[in-house]
C-alpha cells in the first residue's frame, strides 16, 4: 500500500512539474506589459 | 530514495538535528532540512523524474494538437480580450486554422489584415464593415478579419495570408497603411506573428526579406540608443527610469524572439497555454481585466461600442490629432523652385518606404494584396491650411503610386466621407465602414478575376 502511495505521489507531482516547466516556457515569452503601454 | 533505505515519517519527526557547531557557527554534522527529508520519504526519484519528462512530453503533444485546430468559437475578430492589448497572443497556427474554418474548397479567402482601422474599432459586432463586404462579395468569397489594433501593414493578417498561400489556398489580402509609412521588421508592434511563422516554416521563400530578417536580428543585439524623452527637462525621473527598464526588457525579449519561437516551434507551449487561456482559465494578470484576469477569455464579449457623434472628437485631443495628420506628409514634400509643394523624392522617408514596400512581403503576396490608404476625418482635415492640404495630397499620391509600382493594388478610401462616417480622427464609424466596403468590393472582385480565382 505504501509503495503504491509513493508511486502515485511521485507520478502526480512529476506530471505536474512537467506541465509547470512547459507553462513556464510560455510565460517567460510574454512581454512584461501589454504592447499598448509600450507603444503609446 | 529507495523504499528500503527511507526512514519512516515518525523517525524523521523524532530525529533531532545535531546541535553541535564548529568554531565558525556551522553545524558540524548537518542533516537535510525537514522538507527535503519528507520529499525523499514520499517521492521515488526515478519515477518522479520520468513523470516530469512524461508530463512535459504530453503537454508538447497536446500543444501540437492545439496548433492544428482553432480554439475560437463563433469567431468574428480578435477583439479586445483575445488580442495582445490584454496579453492574449493567438498563435499564428491558430490564426491560420481560424481563417480556414468552415471555408469551402473553392472559396476565395479574403484576409483582412493590419490594424484597428480594418479591425473595425468603434464598430459593434452587428455593424462591422466586413459583414457588408461579405454581402457585396457573395458566397464565392469568405471574408476573415485577422487584423487587430496596433498591427502594421505586413503584420498579423499579411503573415496569415502568406501562410495560406503556401498551403495553396485562394487568398486575397486587404491591408491598411498610413501615408508614406511602412514598419521595418525590427520596429513591428506585433513582431510575434511574423517570427512565429518564420520559425514554423510557414512562410514563402523570399531572399530579399530574409536579408532584412538578418539585419533585424543584428539590430536586436545592438546597445540601446539614448531616448530623447529621457532628456526632457520636466521629465519625472522615476517614470523615466520605469520606461527605460521596460524598454530594456522589451529589447531583451526581441533579441530572444528567434530562439524562443524556434523552441516553441518544436515544443508548442504557446499553442497549448493560449488555448487553455481561451477555453478554461487565463493565467496572466493584466491591468484591464483586473479581478477577472483568470476568467476564460471565451467568456468575455466583444466590447466594441458605438460612440455618440458629439463625443467622437473631444476638444482636449484636437491639437494632438491635428499634429498626427500633419506629421504624415511633413517629411515627404518640399517647396519647389516655383514655390509650390512637390514630392521630395530623394528624402530618406521616401527611399525607406520604397525599399520596405518591396521587402515587406514576397512578390506572390504583393500581387494578391489590396493596400488601403485612408483619409482622416474631415472634422480635422477641414482645418488644414491650403499648403497642408496640398502636402497631404502629394503624400497620398506618392504612397499609392509607389505601392502600385511595387506590385500591390493600392487605393485611397475616405476622400468624400463625412464627419459622421468617422468614429474618431482615423477610425470609421459603421456608416464609413460600409462605404469602405462599397469601395473595396469591386476592386477585390477585379483582383480575383485577374488572378484566375473566379471566372466573372
HADDOCK unambig.tbl for C-alpha pairs under 7 A between the chains (distance, minus, plus):
assign (segid A and resid 6 and name CA) (segid B and resid 42 and name CA) 5.36 0.50 0.50
assign (segid A and resid 6 and name CA) (segid B and resid 43 and name CA) 5.78 0.50 0.50
assign (segid A and resid 6 and name CA) (segid B and resid 44 and name CA) 6.52 0.50 0.50
assign (segid A and resid 7 and name CA) (segid B and resid 44 and name CA) 6.66 0.50 0.50
assign (segid A and resid 7 and name CA) (segid B and resid 47 and name CA) 6.99 0.50 0.50
assign (segid A and resid 9 and name CA) (segid B and resid 42 and name CA) 6.98 0.50 0.50
assign (segid A and resid 9 and name CA) (segid B and resid 43 and name CA) 6.58 0.50 0.50
assign (segid A and resid 10 and name CA) (segid B and resid 43 and name CA) 4.95 0.50 0.50
assign (segid A and resid 10 and name CA) (segid B and resid 44 and name CA) 5.91 0.50 0.50
assign (segid A and resid 10 and name CA) (segid B and resid 47 and name CA) 6.06 0.50 0.50
assign (segid A and resid 10 and name CA) (segid B and resid 48 and name CA) 4.71 0.50 0.50
assign (segid A and resid 11 and name CA) (segid B and resid 47 and name CA) 6.43 0.50 0.50
assign (segid A and resid 11 and name CA) (segid B and resid 48 and name CA) 5.72 0.50 0.50
assign (segid A and resid 11 and name CA) (segid B and resid 51 and name CA) 5.28 0.50 0.50
assign (segid A and resid 14 and name CA) (segid B and resid 48 and name CA) 4.79 0.50 0.50
assign (segid A and resid 14 and name CA) (segid B and resid 49 and name CA) 6.41 0.50 0.50
assign (segid A and resid 14 and name CA) (segid B and resid 51 and name CA) 4.48 0.50 0.50
assign (segid A and resid 14 and name CA) (segid B and resid 52 and name CA) 4.25 0.50 0.50
assign (segid A and resid 14 and name CA) (segid B and resid 55 and name CA) 6.95 0.50 0.50
assign (segid A and resid 15 and name CA) (segid B and resid 51 and name CA) 5.12 0.50 0.50
assign (segid A and resid 15 and name CA) (segid B and resid 52 and name CA) 5.02 0.50 0.50
assign (segid A and resid 15 and name CA) (segid B and resid 54 and name CA) 6.62 0.50 0.50
assign (segid A and resid 15 and name CA) (segid B and resid 55 and name CA) 4.12 0.50 0.50
assign (segid A and resid 16 and name CA) (segid B and resid 55 and name CA) 6.71 0.50 0.50
assign (segid A and resid 17 and name CA) (segid B and resid 52 and name CA) 5.78 0.50 0.50
assign (segid A and resid 18 and name CA) (segid B and resid 52 and name CA) 4.20 0.50 0.50
assign (segid A and resid 18 and name CA) (segid B and resid 53 and name CA) 6.06 0.50 0.50
assign (segid A and resid 18 and name CA) (segid B and resid 55 and name CA) 4.48 0.50 0.50
assign (segid A and resid 18 and name CA) (segid B and resid 56 and name CA) 4.28 0.50 0.50
assign (segid A and resid 19 and name CA) (segid B and resid 55 and name CA) 5.58 0.50 0.50
assign (segid A and resid 19 and name CA) (segid B and resid 56 and name CA) 5.38 0.50 0.50
assign (segid A and resid 19 and name CA) (segid B and resid 59 and name CA) 6.29 0.50 0.50
assign (segid A and resid 22 and name CA) (segid B and resid 56 and name CA) 5.95 0.50 0.50
assign (segid A and resid 22 and name CA) (segid B and resid 59 and name CA) 6.80 0.50 0.50
assign (segid A and resid 22 and name CA) (segid B and resid 269 and name CA) 6.10 0.50 0.50
assign (segid A and resid 23 and name CA) (segid B and resid 269 and name CA) 6.60 0.50 0.50
assign (segid A and resid 23 and name CA) (segid B and resid 273 and name CA) 6.82 0.50 0.50
assign (segid A and resid 25 and name CA) (segid B and resid 269 and name CA) 6.63 0.50 0.50
assign (segid A and resid 26 and name CA) (segid B and resid 269 and name CA) 5.41 0.50 0.50
assign (segid A and resid 26 and name CA) (segid B and resid 270 and name CA) 5.37 0.50 0.50
assign (segid A and resid 26 and name CA) (segid B and resid 273 and name CA) 7.00 0.50 0.50
assign (segid A and resid 31 and name CA) (segid B and resid 250 and name CA) 6.83 0.50 0.50
assign (segid A and resid 34 and name CA) (segid B and resid 84 and name CA) 6.38 0.50 0.50
assign (segid A and resid 34 and name CA) (segid B and resid 85 and name CA) 5.52 0.50 0.50
assign (segid A and resid 34 and name CA) (segid B and resid 86 and name CA) 6.02 0.50 0.50
assign (segid A and resid 34 and name CA) (segid B and resid 87 and name CA) 5.42 0.50 0.50
assign (segid A and resid 35 and name CA) (segid B and resid 84 and name CA) 6.77 0.50 0.50
assign (segid A and resid 35 and name CA) (segid B and resid 85 and name CA) 6.36 0.50 0.50
assign (segid A and resid 36 and name CA) (segid B and resid 85 and name CA) 5.96 0.50 0.50
